[in-house]
Amino acid sequence: MLADFYPYELDNVLTITTTALFFPISIFGSYAILFKTPPTIRVFKFPFFYLNSSYQIAIFCVGALSRIEVTFLPESLCFNFSGIVLSFGRLTVYFEIFFIACGLLGVVNSIFLCFLCRYFQVCHPKSFFSVDPFWQRVVNIGILSSITIGTAVLYVISVILFRQEPPIPQEDHIAICFSYYINTFLTMVLCYSGGSLFCGYIFMCRVLWSMKSQVSNASKRTREMMKMLTITLVVSAMIPTVLGGGPMLAAAYSVITKVDHAEVLFRLIFLTCIWQGLLSISATIFLVKPYRKTLLKWLRLRKGKTTITVTST
């Protein structure tokens, strides 16, 4: 019943369409973040850019490079990779797994770092992290690069250690199978992701409490900027929490109980991953005023060029 409700063909169309819609918006978002970020929120430039780049990496892997289908066997769990990745061989699949892990962990760590930066900016404005660019770079590299890449490497190693040969080799896809013991590591990663987001929400609650006394003494422009930034951070965190939390819990339940047609739940995870990236960068562009002005200016220029072309014709 569940497979009839959301078949592979429908998932394929939605994935390709959403991926094609995501990348132009995401590329514009990267440009706006790099070149149009105002000095007042420059400390968030790198986390915003890293967040968008993490979505790009993950979505390129699951939406463009290959299609991933999940099958359950009595003793193992198999991920079947098809698409462009077949042209590069089996080794490429492990690199794809690594980059998917980097992308998803990068999203979580970027959101946590944004909350952490905002917490120090509002609650501890004179701390070394708030005023010293050197320590900001150290924390950025430590959280976003070291932890993300290190955890992704451990995940790939665990996949190799618990790997099992697929029962029947297929030519139309590359199957990577591993025993259910890997669920222990996946549970640890999920707990880390949930804990990071939870700590981020605690930081944001502390920020909102502190802003009550600070906003009254600030100028109108500063109040608008603080409000805009806070809303942007909350929205950026709520999108993966709402869209990603539900399918992830459902997929984890399906792995534990081995329910029928569980592969449909994993299709929804990959699709919601793309929608998370699309909604996240769209919200950032529309909520941050300089980014929104850049978009509107570009659209006016495009409209003007189109009008001139039609008139000349």
N, C-alpha and C positions, 0 to 999 in steps of 0.2 A: 504493500500500500504506500509506504513512504517512498519507495523507489519510483513508483508511478507518479507520485506528486511532484517530485523533483528529479527528472531523468537526466542522464548524462548529456544529452543533446541540448537541453535547456541550459544546463550549467555551462556548457561550452560557449554558447552564444552570449550569455550574461558575462562570463569571464572575459572574453575577447572584447566585448563592447565597453565594459567598465575599464579595462586596462588601456584601451585606446583613448578613452576620455581622461584617464588619470594623468598620463605622461605629459601632454601639453600644459595642463594646469600646474603640474608639479614642477616642470622646467621653468615656467614663469615665476612660480613661488621661490625657487632657488635663486633666480636673478634678483627678485625683490628683496629677499633676505640678505643677499650679499652686498647689494649696492644701494638699497633704499632704507636700511635700518637706521632710525634716528639715534643720535648720541645718547639720549636718555635711557634707551633700552639696549645699548650696544653689548652689554654683558650677556644678553640672551641671543646674540647673533649666532654664535657657534652651536648652542643647543638646538635652536630652531632649525639651522641648516642640517645638523646631524640627524634630527628627527625626520626631516623631509627626505634626506638621503637614505635613511634606514628603510623608510617605506618604499622608496624607489628600488632598492636592492631586493627586498623581499617580494615585491609585486612583479618585478622583472623575472624573477625565478619561477614564481607560481603562475604567472599570467602570460608570459611571453616565451620564456626559454623552454618550458615543459608543462605538461599537464600531469597531475599526480592523483592516482587512484589508490585507495587503501582497501586491502582485503585482509580478512581474519582467517588464520589457519589454526588447527588444534594446538600447535606448539609454538606458533610464531605469528608475528604481525608483519605484513608486507606492504611496502610502498612501491607502486608501479609507476615508473617515469616514462612518459611518451612525449613525442613532439620533436623539437629541434635538437634536444639533448641526445637523441639517438645517433645523430651524425658525428658526435664527438667521443663516444665510447663510455664504458662503465665507470672509468676513473672520474669523468666529469661529474657524475652524479654525486660523488662524495664532496666535490668542491661546491656543488649546488646546495647540498645539505648544510655545509659550513656557512655559505652566504645567507641562506634562509635563516639559520640560527642567529647569525650576526645582525640581520635586519630586524628580526623580532625582538631580540634582546636590546638592540640599539634604540628601538622605540620606547621600551620600558625605562632604560637608563636615561634617555634624553628627557623624558617627562619628569623623572625624579630629579635630575639636575636642574631643570627649569624651576621646580618648586624650591629646591635648595638655594638656588641663586636669589629667588624672590624673598625667601625667608631671611637670608643674611642682609639683603638690600634694605628691607623694611625694619626688621627687628634688631639687627646689629650693623648699622650703616658705617661704623668706624672700624669694623674688624678687618683683619688683613685680607680676608677673602673678598670683601666688598671694595677695597681701595687699591689692592695690589694686583695688577694684571698678571704678574708672574705666577702667583698662587692660583689665580683663576685658570690659567693654562694648565698648571699642574693637576688641579682637580678635574678639569675637562678631560685631559689625557688619561688620568687614572681611572675615572668612572666610565667614560665613553669608549675608550680604546682598550685599556688593559683588561677590565672586567668583562666587557663584551666579547672581545676576541678570545680571551682565556676560557670563558665558559663555552663558547662555540667550539673551540678545539677539543675540550673535554667531551662535549656531546658527540663529535665525530669519532673520537676514540672509543666512546662507549658503544656507538653503532658498530664499529669494526670488531670490538671485543665480543659483543653479543650477536654478531652476524651469523645467519644460517643460510644454507643454500636453498634457493627456491625449488619447490618440488618438481615443477615442469618448466624448463626454460622456454621463453617466448621470444619471437623475433620482432613483434610489434611494440614491445616495451622492455625496459630494464627494471627488474625486480630487485629490491633491496629488502631482505627479510632479516629479522632479529627476534630473539626470544623475548618473552614478556618480562624478563628480569630488568629490561631497560626502563620499565615503568618507574622503578625506584628513582633513577636519575631524572626522568621527566617530572616526577612529583616534586623533586627538589627544585627544579627550574621553575615550575609553576608556583611553588611556595615563595621562591625568591622574587618572582615577578609580582605576585600579590602583595608581599611584604613591602616591596619598593613603592608600589602605588599607594599602599596604605600609609606609609611614612610620608609620602608626598602630600596626601590629603591632610595629615596632621600639621605639616608645615604650613599648608595653605590656610587652615583654620586659625593658626597662630598669626598669620599675616593679616587675615581679615579682622581679627580682634585688635591688632596693633594699629591698623589703618584708621580705625574709628577716631582716634585722637590726633593722628597726623593729617588726615584729609582736611579737617576744619581749618588748619593753619596754612594750607598750601594754596597756591594760585589756581585759578579756574583751569588753565591749560594743564597744570600738573595733576590736578584731580582727574581730568578727563583721561590723561595718559595712564595714570595709576589704575583707574577703573577699567580701561580698555585692556591693559596688560593682564590684570587679574582675571577678567572674563576669558581672555584668550587661553590662559594657562588652564583654567578650570575646564573649558570646552575641550582642549587638547587631551586632557586626562580622562574626561568622561566618555569620549568617543571610543577608545579601545576598551575601557571598562565595561561599557554597555554592549557594544557590538562584539567584542572579543570574549568577554567573560562567559556569556551564555553558551555559545557554541563550544568553547573550550571545556566547560564543565560537562556539557552533554556528551562530547567526544570522550572525555575521561571516563564517564559512566559507561559508555558503550564498550570501551576497552576492557573495563573491569568485569562487566556482566556479559560481554560478547553477544549483544542483541543483534537481531537480524537487520540487514540493510544499514549497518552502521557507517558504511562508506558515504552515505548521503550526508551524514553529519560532518564528515571531514570535507566534503565538497563545500558545505556552507562555511566552514572555517576559512578555507582559501578564498571564497568569494567575499566574506565579510572583511578579510584582511585587506583586500583591494578597496572596498568601500570605506574602511577606516582611513586609509591613506588619502583617498579622494576628499572625504569630508574634513579631515584634519587640515590639509593644506588650503582647502577652500575657506574654512573658517578663519584660518590665520590671515589669509589675504583680505577678507572682508572685515575682520575685526580690527586689524592694525591699520590705522588711518593712512600712513604713508604708503603702505602696500596697496590699499584700496584706491588711493589717488593715482598711483602709477598705472593700475589696471584701467581705470576710467579714462585716463589720458591716452593710453594706448588704443582703447576702443574708439575714442573720438577720432584719433588719427586714422585708424582703419576705415571708419565711416566716412571721413572726409576724402580719403583716397578713392573709395568706392564711388562716392558722389561725383568726384571730378572725372573719373573714368567713364561713368555712364553719361555725363553731360557732354564730354568730348565725343563720345560715340554718336 
